[in-house]
Amino acid sequence: SPHSPSNGSSRTLSAREMYLFDTGGQYLDGTTDITRTVHWGEPTPLQKEAYTRVLMGNIDLSRLVFPSNTAGGTVESFARRALWDVGLNYGHGTGHGIGNFLSVHEWPVGFQSNNVPLKAGMFTSIEPGYYQDGEFGIRIEDVALVVEAQTEEKPFLTFEVVSLVPYDRKLIDLSLLSPEQIRYLNSYYERIRVQLGPELRRQQLEEAHAWLQESTKP
């Protein structure tokens, strides 16, 4: 249901806080459900660490290689591990199936114990988060396609993230990331540049193109 702001519940956003926006749309060739969290000012050390660990969980699950017919519930803790390491967690599911021009939340794909085994061709969201009541919320949600992994023994599976939206550089503590996670980020950013850059140019959206170049620097 579309959200309409009201004078009673609305408030002014300031540059001193985090802002979480959960976006999505229905298109003839698919459904999108993408969440990003940004900070327009100076994040606190906790906000930065929590955001980075949520991102690490998102990356760790997205780049996971696992046997075919593995149930989502078996692998979902990969999205939580970086948070668990320091005693943090989130109280919602790690992802849900996404319909093709259908339901945004589509049963029976996902990462809960009652979801079906993952198979190539399924679309799911991957969306770890972290919330501190009354203070701030973080969620990083991508849409991923289950694909066959390039492994010696077949068939193993992995995810291909199909939502192409940069993460907020200001909130990433690079010292927490492993070399593999940084490599993953760089190749993701390169894909965003290659696929979206020419389209923004074609539409003569020069300001957006400049933002994209800046946001996807290695």
C-alpha positions as CSV (number, residue, x, y, z in Angstrom):
1,S,0.0,0.0,0.0
2,P,1.4,3.4,-0.9
3,H,2.5,5.5,2.1
4,S,0.9,8.9,2.4
5,P,2.5,11.3,4.9
6,S,0.2,13.1,7.4
7,N,0.8,16.3,9.4
8,G,0.2,14.3,12.6
9,S,3.0,11.8,12.1
10,S,5.4,13.6,9.7
11,R,8.6,15.2,11.0
12,T,11.5,17.1,9.4
13,L,14.5,15.1,8.5
14,S,17.9,16.4,9.6
15,A,21.4,15.8,8.3
16,R,22.3,14.5,11.8
17,E,20.5,11.2,11.5
18,M,20.4,8.0,9.5
19,Y,17.6,7.6,6.9
20,L,16.3,4.2,5.8
21,F,14.3,4.1,2.6
22,D,12.6,1.0,1.4
23,T,11.8,1.4,-2.3
24,G,10.2,-0.7,-4.9
25,G,7.9,-0.8,-7.9
26,Q,6.0,-3.1,-10.2
27,Y,7.3,-3.2,-13.8
28,L,6.3,-5.4,-16.7
29,D,9.6,-7.3,-16.5
30,G,9.7,-7.7,-12.8
31,T,9.2,-6.4,-9.3
32,T,11.8,-4.5,-7.3
33,D,12.3,-4.3,-3.5
34,I,15.4,-2.4,-2.6
35,T,16.3,-0.8,0.7
36,R,19.3,1.5,1.4
37,T,20.3,3.4,4.5
38,V,22.2,6.7,4.3
39,H,23.6,9.3,6.6
40,W,23.9,12.9,5.3
41,G,26.0,14.1,8.3
42,E,28.6,12.5,10.5
43,P,27.6,9.0,11.7
44,T,28.5,7.8,15.2
45,P,31.1,5.0,15.6
46,L,28.3,2.6,16.5
47,Q,26.2,3.6,13.5
48,K,29.2,3.0,11.2
49,E,30.1,-0.3,12.7
50,A,26.5,-1.6,12.7
51,Y,26.0,-0.5,9.1
52,T,29.3,-2.1,8.0
53,R,28.4,-5.4,9.8
54,V,24.9,-5.4,8.1
55,L,26.7,-4.9,4.8
56,M,29.1,-7.7,5.5
57,G,26.2,-10.0,6.2
58,N,24.5,-9.0,2.9
59,I,27.8,-9.6,1.0
60,D,28.5,-12.9,2.8
61,L,25.1,-14.4,1.9
62,S,25.2,-12.9,-1.6
63,R,28.5,-14.5,-2.5
64,L,27.9,-17.8,-0.7
65,V,28.3,-21.0,-2.8
66,F,26.1,-23.9,-1.6
67,P,24.8,-27.3,-2.8
68,S,21.7,-27.4,-5.0
69,N,18.4,-28.0,-3.1
70,T,19.7,-26.3,0.1
71,A,16.9,-24.8,2.1
72,G,17.2,-21.0,2.6
73,G,16.9,-21.5,6.4
74,T,20.1,-23.5,6.3
75,V,22.2,-20.6,5.0
76,E,20.5,-17.6,6.5
77,S,22.9,-17.3,9.5
78,F,25.6,-16.2,7.0
79,A,23.7,-12.9,6.8
80,R,23.9,-12.6,10.7
81,R,27.4,-13.8,11.5
82,A,29.2,-10.4,11.3
83,L,26.6,-9.0,13.6
84,W,26.6,-12.0,16.0
85,D,30.4,-11.6,16.2
86,V,29.9,-8.5,18.3
87,G,26.6,-9.4,20.0
88,L,24.2,-7.7,17.6
89,N,21.3,-9.2,15.8
90,Y,18.0,-8.3,14.0
91,G,14.5,-9.5,14.7
92,H,13.1,-10.0,11.2
93,G,13.5,-12.5,8.3
94,T,16.6,-12.4,6.1
95,G,14.7,-12.4,2.8
96,H,11.6,-13.4,0.9
97,G,10.7,-14.6,-2.6
98,I,9.9,-11.9,-5.1
99,G,7.2,-12.3,-7.8
100,N,7.7,-11.5,-11.5
101,F,5.3,-8.5,-11.8
102,L,3.4,-10.2,-9.0
103,S,3.6,-10.2,-5.2
104,V,6.5,-8.2,-3.7
105,H,6.6,-10.9,-0.9
106,E,6.0,-14.2,-2.8
107,W,5.7,-17.5,-1.0
108,P,7.3,-20.1,-0.9
109,V,10.8,-18.8,-1.6
110,G,12.9,-17.3,1.3
111,F,15.2,-18.0,4.2
112,Q,12.8,-19.2,6.9
113,S,12.6,-22.7,8.2
114,N,9.3,-23.4,6.3
115,N,10.5,-22.1,2.9
116,V,11.3,-24.5,0.0
117,P,14.8,-25.5,-1.1
118,L,16.5,-23.0,-3.3
119,K,16.7,-23.7,-7.1
120,A,18.2,-21.8,-10.0
121,G,15.8,-19.2,-11.4
122,M,14.3,-18.2,-8.1
123,F,14.3,-14.6,-7.0
124,T,14.7,-13.6,-3.4
125,S,15.5,-10.6,-1.4
126,I,18.6,-10.5,0.9
127,E,18.0,-8.0,3.6
128,P,19.9,-8.1,7.0
129,G,19.5,-5.1,9.3
130,Y,20.0,-3.7,12.7
131,Y,17.7,-1.5,14.8
132,Q,18.2,0.5,18.0
133,D,14.9,1.5,19.4
134,G,14.2,5.2,19.3
135,E,17.7,5.9,17.8
136,F,18.2,4.5,14.3
137,G,17.5,1.7,12.0
138,I,19.6,0.0,9.3
139,R,18.6,-2.3,6.5
140,I,20.4,-3.2,3.3
141,E,18.1,-5.1,0.9
142,D,19.0,-6.4,-2.5
143,V,17.1,-8.5,-5.0
144,A,19.1,-11.7,-5.9
145,L,18.6,-14.4,-8.5
146,V,19.6,-17.9,-7.6
147,V,22.1,-19.1,-10.3
148,E,24.3,-22.1,-10.9
149,A,27.8,-21.6,-9.4
150,Q,31.0,-22.1,-11.5
151,T,32.3,-25.1,-9.5
152,E,34.2,-28.3,-10.4
153,E,31.3,-30.5,-9.1
154,K,27.8,-29.7,-10.3
155,P,25.3,-28.5,-9.4
156,F,26.2,-25.9,-6.8
157,L,24.3,-22.6,-6.5
158,T,25.0,-19.0,-5.6
159,F,23.3,-15.6,-5.9
160,E,23.5,-12.9,-8.6
161,V,22.5,-9.6,-7.1
162,V,20.3,-7.8,-9.8
163,S,19.5,-4.6,-7.9
164,L,22.2,-2.1,-8.9
165,V,22.3,0.6,-6.3
166,P,25.5,1.8,-4.5
167,Y,25.8,1.6,-0.7
168,D,26.6,4.7,1.4
169,R,30.4,5.0,1.4
170,K,30.3,7.3,4.4
171,L,28.9,4.5,6.6
172,I,31.4,1.8,5.6
173,D,34.3,1.0,7.9
174,L,36.8,-0.5,5.4
175,S,39.0,-1.8,8.2
176,L,36.3,-4.4,9.1
177,L,36.0,-5.8,5.6
178,S,37.9,-8.8,4.4
179,P,39.8,-8.7,1.1
180,E,37.1,-11.0,-0.4
181,Q,34.4,-8.6,0.7
182,I,36.2,-5.6,-0.8
183,R,36.7,-7.5,-4.0
184,Y,33.0,-8.3,-4.1
185,L,32.1,-4.7,-3.5
186,N,34.4,-3.5,-6.3
187,S,33.1,-5.9,-8.8
188,Y,29.5,-5.0,-7.9
189,Y,30.3,-1.3,-8.3
190,E,31.9,-2.0,-11.6
191,R,28.8,-3.7,-12.8
192,I,26.7,-0.7,-11.7
193,R,28.9,1.6,-13.6
194,V,28.9,-0.5,-16.8
195,Q,25.2,-1.1,-16.8
196,L,23.8,2.2,-15.5
197,G,26.4,4.7,-16.6
198,P,25.6,4.7,-20.3
199,E,21.8,4.7,-19.6
200,L,22.1,7.8,-17.5
201,R,24.2,9.5,-20.2
202,R,21.6,8.5,-22.8
203,Q,18.9,10.1,-20.8
204,Q,21.2,13.2,-20.4
205,L,21.0,12.9,-16.6
206,E,24.5,14.3,-16.1
207,E,24.1,15.1,-12.4
208,A,22.9,11.6,-11.7
209,H,25.8,10.2,-13.8
210,A,28.3,12.2,-11.8
211,W,26.8,11.0,-8.5
212,L,27.0,7.4,-9.8
213,Q,30.7,7.7,-10.8
214,E,31.5,9.2,-7.4
215,S,29.5,6.6,-5.5
216,T,31.0,3.6,-7.3
217,K,34.7,4.5,-7.1
218,P,36.8,1.4,-6.2
